[in-house]
Amino acid sequence: MTAILTGGRVKSISLDPHEGGVTHMLGGKQAFTLPAGYLGSSLIGGLLIFCGFDIVASKVASLVLGVCFLLTLWWARRDWLTIGTVLAAVGLLVGCWFIAHAEALRFVVLFIGVMSSLYSAWDICDDLILRKVNSSDASVFAERYGGSSQCWGVIWSLVSLIFMIAGILAGIAAFPESATQQKQDSQKFIPTI
């Protein structure tokens, strides 16, 4: 997404069970695309945490997640791990729409948000602070813009945690309704059986 928004083009996306995901792209502004994997995951995690505090917001988030997951299949045509993971995630989202009038969906969205945020923070710490990965995005960022990869790792970790905390606080503040009220509200937005 960041590559496209900054004038680049995505060639492919793949998942490696040992190293994580990688996006191959042409062009784009590296000041934005290099931290986008770490910080983008944290931002999305924070938004999903926020949505996980309300059933209707979770329904909206699941629709967006489902579409994004399915769009990922366009770039993952030959990567069976990515295809299987995406289809399983979409299946889980669809199934949760029908459990207790989508109440279960709220917890799945919250879980995905927390895992995205925590994994991003852990990945930053593991790759950039605890053990230096020479070919990491932060090492390239440090070469281009100054500082060390560990320094950028600490900064990106703090930003990641801020996104997560902001999602929690905003969710608490924005959705004070009781569980009963949320169920009633959810029946007005794409009701389920």
C-alpha atoms as one frame of an Amber mdcrd trajectory, in Angstrom:
protein
   0.000   0.000   0.000   2.768   2.450   0.948   4.702   1.625  -2.211   1.655
   2.367  -4.369   0.800   5.554  -2.434   4.350   6.861  -2.921   4.497   6.151
  -6.660   5.909   2.625  -6.610   4.636  -0.667  -7.956   4.315  -3.987  -6.129
   5.881  -6.891  -8.022   5.120  -9.661  -5.509   4.362 -10.487  -1.883   5.533
 -13.693  -0.245   5.660 -15.299   3.186   8.600 -17.255   4.495   7.770 -19.478
   7.492  11.195 -18.700   9.026  11.715 -15.033   8.164   8.234 -13.473   7.758
   6.854 -11.531   4.825   8.600  -9.652   2.076   7.234  -7.275  -0.540   9.161
  -6.864  -3.767   8.521  -3.473  -5.348   9.756  -1.007  -7.883  10.001   2.687
  -7.054   8.298   4.411  -4.159   9.762   6.693  -1.501  12.072   4.631   0.696
  11.703   6.969   3.672   8.108   5.681   3.849   8.356   2.180   2.385  11.252
   0.905   4.547   9.486   1.316   7.930   6.059   0.525   6.440   6.202  -3.203
   7.154   6.923  -2.735  10.842   4.943   0.441  11.519   2.132  -0.363   9.091
   1.506  -3.621  10.918   1.464  -1.741  14.224  -0.923   0.914  12.915  -3.285
  -1.685  11.479  -3.046  -3.610  14.753  -3.952  -0.486  16.717  -6.950   0.180
  14.450  -8.133  -3.429  14.800  -7.752  -3.239  18.584  -9.904  -0.110  18.492
 -12.550  -1.892  16.393 -12.434  -4.955  18.652 -14.175  -3.002  21.393 -17.478
  -2.928  19.434 -19.405  -5.530  17.428 -20.464  -3.167  14.615 -16.937  -1.764
  14.292 -15.657  -5.350  14.217 -18.068  -6.147  11.377 -16.754  -3.188   9.387
 -13.141  -4.132  10.192 -13.752  -7.743   9.152 -15.124  -6.622   5.785 -12.041
  -4.478   5.188  -9.748  -7.267   6.417 -11.460  -9.832   4.202 -11.116  -7.662
   1.102  -7.467  -6.900   1.880  -6.744 -10.582   2.503  -8.343 -11.553  -0.802
  -6.463  -8.800  -2.664  -3.247 -10.277  -1.271  -3.993 -13.399  -3.310  -3.358
 -11.388  -6.483   0.345 -11.124  -5.648   0.599 -14.566  -4.036  -0.465 -16.655
  -7.010   2.400 -19.152  -6.694   2.989 -19.097  -2.944   0.851 -21.862  -1.403
   1.670 -20.900   2.187   0.294 -17.394   1.628  -2.758 -18.694  -0.241  -3.579
 -21.208   2.502  -3.069 -18.681   5.290  -5.243 -16.059   3.586  -8.065 -18.493
   2.819  -8.038 -19.813   6.405  -8.194 -16.251   7.797 -11.081 -15.301   5.498
 -12.903 -18.499   6.447 -12.476 -17.706  10.150 -13.844 -14.181   9.652 -16.853
 -15.430   7.700 -17.581 -18.164  10.254 -17.456 -15.736  13.172 -20.171 -13.592
  11.601 -22.611 -16.378  12.458 -21.552 -17.114  16.044 -23.789 -15.327  18.583
 -24.760 -12.592  16.107 -21.104 -11.778  15.348 -20.103 -11.382  18.974 -17.279
 -13.848  18.371 -16.098 -11.651  15.498 -15.313  -8.917  17.980 -12.814 -11.157
  19.752 -11.249 -12.395  16.509 -10.729  -8.810  15.313  -9.301  -7.884  18.712
  -7.036 -10.958  18.630  -5.759 -10.135  15.127  -5.124  -6.541  16.223  -3.251
  -7.506  19.373  -1.204 -10.145  17.565  -0.360  -7.726  14.753   0.756  -5.056
  17.220   2.682  -7.380  19.518   4.312  -9.289  16.667   5.405  -6.032  15.089
   6.922  -4.790  18.353   8.621  -8.149  18.963   9.872  -8.376  15.373  11.382
  -4.899  15.622  13.119  -5.782  18.893  14.269  -9.189  17.661  15.540  -8.039
  14.253  16.914  -4.638  15.128  17.769  -4.397  18.810  18.507  -7.870  20.229
  20.185  -9.336  17.149  21.196  -7.099  14.291  19.959  -8.368  10.932  22.365
  -6.930   8.377  19.834  -6.865   5.542  16.928  -5.435   7.545  14.820  -2.480
   6.497  16.253  -0.514   9.425  19.852  -1.089   8.333  19.014   0.231   4.862
  17.093   3.113   6.477  20.092   3.912   8.722  22.481   3.913   5.739  20.276
   6.327   3.816  19.088   8.649   6.598  21.687   8.319   9.389  21.757   6.741
  12.810  22.109   3.051  13.552  19.660   0.266  12.868  19.360  -0.305  16.632
  18.464   3.365  17.135  15.759   3.153  14.483  14.618  -0.109  16.051  14.099
   1.561  19.426  12.228   4.469  17.811  10.049   2.147  15.716   9.337  -0.030
  18.795   8.151   2.986  20.754   5.943   4.118  17.867   4.567   0.575  17.627
   3.657   0.509  21.319   2.093   3.976  21.064  -0.187   2.730  18.250  -1.271
  -0.230  20.393  -1.924   1.853  23.517  -3.783   4.455  21.464  -6.034   1.731
  20.016  -6.887   0.460  23.501  -7.592   3.905  24.968  -9.588   5.053  21.941
 -11.630   1.827  21.975 -12.479   2.252  25.645 -13.444   5.897  25.131 -15.398
   5.454  21.883 -17.419   2.335  22.767 -18.818   2.597  26.319 -21.963   0.585
  25.439 -22.840  -2.581  27.319 -22.650  -5.995  25.635 -26.448  -6.053  25.384
 -26.541  -2.657  23.675 -23.787  -3.720  21.276 -25.768  -6.837  20.308 -28.844
  -4.712  19.610 -26.807  -2.251  17.547 -25.187  -5.085  15.578 -28.613  -6.386
  14.526 -29.148  -3.095  12.654 -25.915  -3.438  10.629 -25.900  -6.485   8.348
 -27.871  -8.716  10.738 -27.043 -12.413  11.039 -29.059 -15.397  12.126
